[in-house]
């Protein structure tokens, strides 16, 4: 099945890429979640608009990405969450919460899709989070999870 990706899919491609996937993966997972649309001749025309939107959102150049990286790594970022006894959280810290805290701390808009978590954060304390700004530039941010 041929599909056109509308969002970044790890290991598959980025927005505007036309890829071939198994029928079940495309029909049951990618298309219902809005991550992809079916490929047709008419939909092929939307590829250019998707790529143009992708380029406008992307970090313009390597120097700008390095500047954002410096801002993000300059100081630790704190996220306040509800927690119980012993420092365990009610749930986990979400990438949306982390993106909001990074945006507030740095003044730069951070997209939640660029944040990479190794494991879910379910405890108070210091953690490290990676933010993938471009293919070449990644920032490692010190994250302090504190009780609310």
N, C-alpha and C positions, 0 to 999 in steps of 0.2 A: 504494500500500500504506500503510495506517495503522499506525503504531507508537507505542509509549509509550517515551520515553527513560528510562533508569535512571541515566545519567551525563551530565555536561556534554559536548555536542558543539558545537565551534566553528562558528558560522554556522547552526546548526540549532535549538538550544534547550538547556534544562536538564532536570534530573531531574524526572519527572512530567509533562512536556509531551507532548501528543498531537500528532504531526506527520504529514504526508503526504509520502512519499518515493517515488522510483522503486522498482519491484519488485526489481531486481537489487541496488541499493544496500542496501536493507533486508535482503533475504534472504541476500546473500553477504558483506556487510561488517558491518553494525550488529548483527544478531541473533547471529551466531556469536561475535563478540567480547564479548558480554554487555553491550553499550552500550544495547541496546534489546530490548523484547519485542514480540511481535505484539499488535495491538489486538484484543480481543474484549470482549464484554459483561462477562464475568467478570473479565478483566484491567483493565477500566475501574475496578473497585472498588479495585484496588491503587494507583491514581493518588493517592488521598488519603493512603495510608500512605507512599508515596514522597515526596510533598510535605511530610509531617510530618517525615520523617527529614531531608529537605533543610533544613528550617527549623531543626531542632535542631543541625545541623552548621554552619549559616551563622553568620557573625559577627553578634552580636545587634543592634548599632546602630552608627551612624557614629562615635561617640566611641570605642568599643572598637576599631574598625578603625584609627582614627587613633593610638590607643595602641600597637597592634601595629606599625603602620608606623614609629612613632618608635623602637621597640625594634629593628626590623630594620635601619633606616638608621643607627643610632647608631654602629656600628663595622663594619669590614670582616670578612668571614667567610672562613676558610681551609678548603680542602678538600685533603687529601693523596691523591695518586694516583701510580701507577707511571708512570715516564717513561723514555725512552731518551735517547741523546745528542742534544744540540741542543734540548732542551726539548719534544720531541714525545712525545705520550702514547701508550700502548698502548690504543687505542680512544678513547673520548670520556667526558667527565664526564657522568653521567646525572642526571636530575632527582631521582631517589631519593637519590643522594649529596648533592646540593645541599639537598634538603628535610631530610635528617638533620643536616647541618651548621647549617642555619638554626634548626632546633628546638633543637639543643644550645646555640647561641650566644644565642638570644633567650629561651629558656624557654617559648615559645609553640609549640603544635603547628602545623606548616606542612604543608599537604597538597600532594603532588607535582603534583596536577592544576592548582594555582593558579600554578605557576612557568612563566614564558614565556621561552623561549630563542629569540633571533633565528636564530643559527646554532649548530651543535654546537661545544662547547668542546673543542678538540683540541691545545691548547698551554698551557704553563705561563705564569703571569703574572697580571696583573689583568684582570678581566672585569666586566661589569655584567649583572645578572640582574633581571628584573622579576617581582614577585609581585603577582598580582591578588587583593586581599583581598575587595573587593566590586566592584560595577559602577562605582562612583564613585571608590574608593580603590585606588591601586596604589603599591607601594613599589619603589624602585630600590635594589638591594643591591650593594655592592662585594664582589666575590668574588675571592679570591686562590687560584690553583691552584698548590700547592707540591709538590715531589717527596716521595715517601714514603721 
